[in-house]
Amino acid sequence: MPSWQRTMWILWFGVLFCSASYTMSVPFLPLFLYDLGVDKSSVNLWAGIVHSSAFLVGAVMAPLWGMLADKFGKRKMVIRAGLSLAIIYALIAFVQTPWQLVGVRMLHGLVGGFVPASMSIVAMIAPKEKLGWSLGMMQAGAMTGGILGPLFGGLLAEAFGMRRSFIVAAVIILAAALAVIFWVKEGKGGETKESVKSKQPITYRMALRNRTLIHMLLILVVFQLSLNMIQPLLSLHIAELQGGEKGAALSAGLVLSLIGIAGIIASPLWGRLGERKGYYRILILCLLCGGTVVCVQYFVEALWLFAMVQFVFGLFMAGIVPIINTLMVQNTDEQFRGRSFGLTAGANQFGSMLGPLIGGLLGLFLGIHSIFVATGIIMAGTGLIVWMKRSRERSIARL
């Protein structure tokens, strides 16, 4: 096995563990709010605040971590994030009030960066012809963790209570950090001071003139905004579909795991299709189809049917982020790679901050079915705009 592939698989497992630790804890925070004394009438708003608090801080910090990754090494950023997140997840187990939970979530946003730094390393070491597949596989690793996290989180919460599941999440992300410490070397591309000094430095101001990068960042913001409008409310909606809160954590874990299963199946396939058919074409397809599927959930009243629609949605959702990452890598300089992934992480965080707030506010006035429709329209509308823009650019190129 080539050395770059060995490093990729180690980071794949690290991203899997990181994603699993996240989805073992964060999707169940709305249900955890009941344990902290939040009334049912205001739980939707509190769920939005709790989710958004981490993303507010993360959106500011992600570009800084990206800059530090380029300066001091991406491997160090992965390790820093992993060790810090282990402490944060453990702290969640000891909070006693909703405001304490908000505070810990803000710390969560402060120290993040494990996945983007890992992606940056893989983008740096992978051969050009394997870039789409490599980033697709990394996304599949995140989706695999997305399966295991809710499943085990739901089982642990049902058997031992949610607080102990947060402790297990801390142990899992610690294991991911240790794997990187012992087995990952950063490899080629801008590690030595001499190689960095020999090149003209690329600043954020210069890079932000890159129109493709700006467009990818905007698409990420809108995609994460639409996705996270419904994310904080899913566990509450699943509890409603099954007729009560008893066993809701386990049901939510099983349903959310289906999205991860879909991601494992679809992410590498979208990467390969992008290499053959064109990345923009696949991006447009995923946005249009994903948005349409979300709108279908307006008519769903049965839990089993909701689970199936979530699985289909996961198939299309799995292609969006790795395709955007690939387009971003193809259109940025290698020595700016850490900062570009920092910017994409910041865009993810910013959209993820706005989404729960908008979804939580809409949840006070509208039913969740209407939020599904709003989410689908935003996502499909983004795909339509990208398609129109690409058609116009091709028409100009023919002139």
C-alpha positions as CSV (number, residue, x, y, z in Angstrom):
1,M,0.0,0.0,0.0
2,P,1.4,3.4,-0.9
3,S,2.4,5.6,2.0
4,W,-0.1,8.3,1.1
5,Q,-2.9,5.7,1.2
6,R,-1.8,4.4,4.5
7,T,-1.9,7.9,6.0
8,M,-5.3,8.5,4.5
9,W,-6.7,5.3,6.1
10,I,-5.4,6.3,9.5
11,L,-6.9,9.7,9.2
12,W,-10.1,8.0,7.8
13,F,-10.4,6.2,11.1
14,G,-9.6,9.4,13.0
15,V,-12.4,11.3,11.2
16,L,-14.7,8.3,11.8
17,F,-14.0,8.4,15.6
18,C,-14.3,12.2,15.6
19,S,-17.7,12.1,13.8
20,A,-18.9,9.3,16.0
21,S,-18.1,11.1,19.2
22,Y,-19.9,14.2,17.9
23,T,-23.0,12.3,16.8
24,M,-23.1,10.3,20.0
25,S,-23.7,13.5,21.9
26,V,-24.8,16.6,19.9
27,P,-28.0,15.2,18.2
28,F,-29.4,14.2,21.6
29,L,-28.8,17.6,23.2
30,P,-32.5,18.7,22.6
31,L,-33.7,15.7,24.6
32,F,-31.0,16.4,27.2
33,L,-32.6,19.9,27.7
34,Y,-35.6,18.2,29.3
35,D,-33.2,16.8,31.9
36,L,-32.0,20.3,32.5
37,G,-35.5,21.6,33.3
38,V,-36.4,23.2,30.0
39,D,-40.2,23.5,29.4
40,K,-41.6,21.7,26.3
41,S,-43.0,25.1,25.1
42,S,-39.5,26.6,24.7
43,V,-37.4,23.5,24.0
44,N,-37.3,24.3,20.2
45,L,-35.8,27.7,20.8
46,W,-33.3,26.4,23.4
47,A,-32.3,23.6,20.9
48,G,-31.5,26.2,18.3
49,I,-29.5,28.3,20.8
50,V,-27.5,25.3,22.0
51,H,-26.6,24.2,18.5
52,S,-25.8,27.6,17.2
53,S,-23.6,28.6,20.1
54,A,-20.7,26.3,19.1
55,F,-21.0,27.3,15.4
56,L,-20.9,31.0,16.3
57,V,-17.5,30.7,17.9
58,G,-16.3,28.1,15.4
59,A,-17.1,30.3,12.4
60,V,-14.7,32.9,13.8
61,M,-12.0,30.4,14.9
62,A,-11.9,28.1,11.9
63,P,-9.9,30.5,9.6
64,L,-7.5,31.1,12.4
65,W,-6.9,27.4,12.9
66,G,-6.4,27.1,9.2
67,M,-3.8,29.8,9.2
68,L,-2.0,28.1,12.1
69,A,-2.2,24.8,10.3
70,D,-0.3,26.3,7.3
71,K,2.3,27.9,9.6
72,F,2.9,25.2,12.2
73,G,1.6,22.0,10.5
74,K,-1.7,20.4,9.9
75,R,-0.9,17.3,12.0
76,K,-0.4,19.5,15.1
77,M,-3.9,21.1,14.6
78,V,-5.5,17.6,14.3
79,I,-3.9,16.6,17.6
80,R,-4.8,19.9,19.3
81,A,-8.4,19.6,18.3
82,G,-8.7,15.9,19.3
83,L,-7.3,16.4,22.8
84,S,-9.4,19.5,23.4
85,L,-12.6,18.0,22.2
86,A,-12.1,15.0,24.5
87,I,-12.2,17.5,27.5
88,I,-15.2,19.3,26.1
89,Y,-17.4,16.2,25.6
90,A,-16.5,15.1,29.2
91,L,-17.6,18.5,30.5
92,I,-21.1,18.1,28.9
93,A,-21.7,15.2,31.2
94,F,-21.5,17.6,34.3
95,V,-23.6,20.6,33.2
96,Q,-26.6,21.4,35.3
97,T,-28.4,24.3,33.5
98,P,-29.2,25.2,29.9
99,W,-26.8,28.2,30.1
100,Q,-23.9,26.0,31.3
101,L,-24.6,23.8,28.3
102,V,-24.5,26.8,26.0
103,G,-21.1,27.8,27.6
104,V,-19.6,24.3,27.0
105,R,-20.9,24.3,23.4
106,M,-19.1,27.6,22.8
107,L,-15.9,26.0,24.0
108,H,-16.7,23.2,21.6
109,G,-16.7,25.7,18.8
110,L,-13.5,27.4,20.1
111,V,-11.3,24.2,19.9
112,G,-12.7,22.4,16.8
113,G,-10.9,21.7,13.6
114,F,-10.1,18.0,13.7
115,V,-11.9,17.1,10.4
116,P,-10.9,20.0,8.2
117,A,-7.2,19.6,9.2
118,S,-7.4,15.9,8.4
119,M,-9.0,16.7,5.1
120,S,-6.2,19.2,4.4
121,I,-3.5,16.5,5.0
122,V,-5.3,14.1,2.6
123,A,-5.7,16.7,-0.1
124,M,-2.0,17.5,0.2
125,I,-0.7,13.9,-0.1
126,A,-3.2,12.3,-2.5
127,P,-2.3,12.1,-6.2
128,K,-4.2,14.5,-8.4
129,E,-6.0,11.7,-10.2
130,K,-7.2,10.2,-6.9
131,L,-8.3,13.5,-5.3
132,G,-12.0,13.2,-5.8
133,W,-12.0,9.6,-4.6
134,S,-9.8,10.4,-1.6
135,L,-11.9,13.2,-0.3
136,G,-15.1,11.1,-1.0
137,M,-13.6,8.4,1.1
138,M,-12.9,10.8,3.9
139,Q,-16.5,12.1,3.7
140,A,-17.6,8.4,3.9
141,G,-15.5,8.1,7.1
142,A,-17.3,11.0,8.6
143,M,-20.6,9.4,7.5
144,T,-19.6,6.1,9.0
145,G,-19.1,7.8,12.3
146,G,-22.5,9.4,11.7
147,I,-23.9,5.9,11.8
148,L,-22.1,4.5,14.8
149,G,-22.5,7.7,16.9
150,P,-26.3,8.0,17.0
151,L,-26.7,4.2,17.2
152,F,-24.3,3.7,20.2
153,G,-25.3,7.1,21.7
154,G,-29.0,6.1,21.6
155,L,-28.2,2.6,23.1
156,L,-26.0,4.1,25.8
157,A,-28.5,6.8,26.6
158,E,-31.3,4.3,26.9
159,A,-29.2,1.9,29.1
160,F,-27.1,4.3,31.2
161,G,-28.4,7.8,30.7
162,M,-27.2,10.6,28.4
163,R,-24.5,11.8,30.7
164,R,-22.5,8.6,30.5
165,S,-22.8,8.6,26.7
166,F,-21.0,12.0,26.7
167,I,-18.1,10.4,28.7
168,V,-17.9,7.6,26.1
169,A,-17.8,10.2,23.3
170,A,-14.8,11.9,25.1
171,V,-12.9,8.6,25.2
172,I,-13.6,7.9,21.5
173,I,-12.2,11.3,20.3
174,L,-9.2,10.8,22.6
175,A,-8.5,7.5,20.8
176,A,-8.6,9.4,17.5
177,A,-6.1,11.9,18.7
178,L,-3.8,9.2,20.0
179,A,-3.9,7.4,16.6
180,V,-2.7,10.6,14.8
181,I,0.0,11.1,17.4
182,F,1.5,7.7,17.0
183,W,0.9,6.8,13.3
184,V,0.5,9.9,11.1
185,K,3.3,11.9,9.6
186,E,2.4,15.0,7.7
187,G,4.3,14.2,4.5
188,K,5.1,16.5,1.6
189,G,3.9,19.9,0.8
190,G,5.0,23.0,2.7
191,E,6.2,21.5,5.9
192,T,9.8,22.9,6.0
193,K,10.5,26.5,6.7
194,E,12.8,26.7,3.7
195,S,10.1,25.5,1.3
196,V,7.6,28.0,2.7
197,K,10.1,30.9,2.5
198,S,11.0,30.1,-1.1
199,K,7.4,30.8,-2.2
200,Q,5.6,34.0,-2.3
201,P,3.2,34.0,0.6
202,I,-0.5,34.0,-0.2
203,T,-2.6,36.1,2.1
204,Y,-6.3,35.8,2.8
205,R,-6.9,39.0,0.8
206,M,-5.2,37.6,-2.3
207,A,-7.1,34.3,-2.0
208,L,-10.5,35.9,-1.5
209,R,-10.1,37.3,-5.0
210,N,-10.5,33.7,-6.2
211,R,-14.1,33.7,-7.4
212,T,-14.4,29.9,-7.4
213,L,-13.3,29.7,-3.8
214,I,-15.8,32.5,-2.9
215,H,-18.7,30.7,-4.7
216,M,-17.9,27.4,-3.0
217,L,-17.9,29.1,0.4
218,L,-21.3,30.7,-0.3
219,I,-22.7,27.3,-1.4
220,L,-21.4,25.8,1.8
221,V,-23.0,28.5,4.0
222,V,-26.4,28.1,2.3
223,F,-26.2,24.2,2.3
224,Q,-25.3,24.1,6.0
225,L,-28.0,26.7,6.9
226,S,-30.7,24.7,5.2
227,L,-29.5,21.4,6.6
228,N,-29.3,22.7,10.2
229,M,-32.7,24.4,10.1
230,I,-34.1,20.9,10.7
231,Q,-31.2,19.2,12.4
232,P,-31.9,20.4,16.0
233,L,-35.6,19.5,15.7
234,L,-35.2,15.9,14.3
235,S,-35.0,14.1,17.6
236,L,-38.0,16.0,18.9
237,H,-39.9,15.3,15.6
238,I,-39.0,11.6,15.9
239,A,-40.4,11.5,19.4
240,E,-43.6,13.0,18.1
241,L,-43.9,10.5,15.2
242,Q,-43.5,7.6,17.6
243,G,-46.1,9.0,20.0
244,G,-43.9,9.9,23.0
245,E,-40.5,10.6,24.5
246,K,-40.0,7.1,25.9
247,G,-37.3,5.4,23.8
248,A,-36.9,8.5,21.6
249,A,-33.1,8.6,21.9
250,L,-32.8,5.1,20.6
251,S,-35.3,5.8,17.7
252,A,-33.5,9.0,16.8
253,G,-30.2,7.1,16.9
254,L,-31.5,4.5,14.5
255,V,-33.0,7.0,12.1
256,L,-30.0,9.3,12.0
257,S,-27.8,6.3,11.4
258,L,-29.6,5.7,8.1
259,I,-28.2,9.0,6.8
260,G,-24.7,7.7,7.7
261,I,-25.3,4.4,5.9
262,A,-26.4,6.3,2.8
263,G,-23.2,8.5,3.1
264,I,-20.9,5.4,3.2
265,I,-22.6,4.1,0.0
266,A,-22.8,7.3,-1.9
267,S,-19.7,9.5,-1.0
268,P,-17.0,7.5,-2.9
269,L,-19.4,7.0,-5.8
270,W,-20.1,10.8,-6.1
271,G,-16.3,11.4,-6.0
272,R,-15.7,8.9,-8.9
273,L,-18.7,10.3,-10.9
274,G,-17.3,13.8,-10.4
275,E,-13.9,12.7,-11.8
276,R,-15.7,11.2,-14.9
277,K,-18.7,13.5,-15.5
278,G,-17.6,16.8,-14.0
279,Y,-17.8,18.0,-10.5
280,Y,-20.2,20.8,-11.1
281,R,-22.7,18.5,-12.8
282,I,-22.7,16.2,-9.8
283,L,-23.0,19.1,-7.3
284,I,-26.0,20.5,-9.1
285,L,-27.7,17.0,-9.2
286,C,-27.1,16.5,-5.5
287,L,-28.5,19.9,-4.5
288,L,-31.6,19.6,-6.7
289,C,-32.5,16.1,-5.8
290,G,-31.6,16.5,-2.1
291,G,-33.9,19.6,-1.9
292,T,-36.7,17.8,-3.6
293,V,-36.5,14.8,-1.2
294,V,-36.5,17.1,1.9
295,C,-39.8,18.7,0.6
296,V,-41.4,15.3,0.3
297,Q,-41.1,15.0,4.1
298,Y,-43.9,17.5,4.4
299,F,-46.4,14.7,3.7
300,V,-44.7,12.0,5.9
301,E,-46.6,11.0,9.1
302,A,-45.2,7.5,9.7
303,L,-41.9,6.9,11.4
304,W,-40.8,4.1,9.1
305,L,-41.5,6.2,6.0
306,F,-39.7,9.2,7.6
307,A,-36.7,6.9,8.1
308,M,-36.7,5.8,4.4
309,V,-36.9,9.4,3.2
310,Q,-34.0,10.3,5.4
311,F,-32.0,7.5,3.9
312,V,-32.7,8.7,0.3
313,F,-31.8,12.3,1.4
314,G,-28.5,11.0,2.8
315,L,-27.6,9.5,-0.6
316,F,-27.7,13.0,-2.2
317,M,-26.4,15.0,0.8
318,A,-23.3,12.8,0.8
319,G,-22.1,14.2,-2.5
320,I,-22.3,17.9,-1.7
321,V,-19.4,18.6,0.8
322,P,-16.7,16.3,-0.9
323,I,-17.5,17.8,-4.3
324,I,-17.1,21.3,-2.9
325,N,-13.9,20.4,-1.2
326,T,-12.5,18.9,-4.4
327,L,-13.4,22.0,-6.4
328,M,-11.8,24.2,-3.7
329,V,-8.6,22.1,-3.7
330,Q,-8.4,22.3,-7.5
331,N,-8.7,26.1,-7.5
332,T,-6.3,27.1,-4.6
333,D,-2.6,27.0,-4.2
334,E,-1.0,24.2,-2.1
335,Q,0.6,26.5,0.4
336,F,-2.8,28.0,1.1
337,R,-4.4,24.6,1.6
338,G,-4.8,24.7,5.4
339,R,-6.3,28.2,5.3
340,S,-8.7,27.2,2.5
341,F,-9.9,24.3,4.6
342,G,-10.2,26.7,7.5
343,L,-12.4,29.0,5.4
344,T,-14.6,26.1,4.3
345,A,-14.8,25.0,8.0
346,G,-15.7,28.6,8.9
347,A,-18.4,28.6,6.1
348,N,-19.8,25.3,7.5
349,Q,-19.8,26.7,11.0
350,F,-21.5,30.0,9.9
351,G,-24.3,28.2,8.1
352,S,-24.6,25.8,10.9
353,M,-25.0,28.7,13.3
354,L,-27.7,30.4,11.3
355,G,-29.6,27.3,10.5
356,P,-30.6,26.2,14.1
357,L,-31.5,29.7,15.0
358,I,-33.8,30.1,12.0
359,G,-35.2,26.6,12.5
360,G,-35.8,27.2,16.2
361,L,-37.6,30.5,15.6
362,L,-39.7,29.0,12.8
363,G,-40.4,26.1,15.2
364,L,-42.2,28.5,17.6
365,F,-44.6,29.7,14.9
366,L,-44.7,26.9,12.3
367,G,-44.8,23.2,12.4
368,I,-41.7,21.2,11.5
369,H,-43.4,20.1,8.2
370,S,-43.2,23.7,7.0
371,I,-39.6,23.8,8.0
372,F,-38.9,20.8,5.8
373,V,-40.4,22.6,2.8
374,A,-38.4,25.8,3.5
375,T,-35.2,23.7,3.8
376,G,-35.9,21.9,0.5
377,I,-36.6,25.1,-1.4
378,I,-33.4,26.7,-0.2
379,M,-31.3,23.6,-1.2
380,A,-32.9,23.1,-4.6
381,G,-32.9,26.8,-5.3
382,T,-29.1,26.8,-4.7
383,G,-28.7,24.0,-7.2
384,L,-30.8,25.9,-9.7
385,I,-28.6,29.0,-9.3
386,V,-25.4,27.0,-9.7
387,W,-26.8,25.4,-12.9
388,M,-27.8,28.8,-14.3
389,K,-24.4,30.3,-13.5
390,R,-22.6,27.4,-15.2
391,S,-24.8,27.6,-18.3
392,R,-24.1,31.3,-18.6
393,E,-20.4,30.7,-18.2
394,R,-20.4,28.0,-20.9
395,S,-22.4,30.2,-23.3
396,I,-19.8,33.1,-22.8
397,A,-17.0,30.6,-23.4
398,R,-18.4,29.6,-26.8
399,L,-18.5,33.2,-28.0
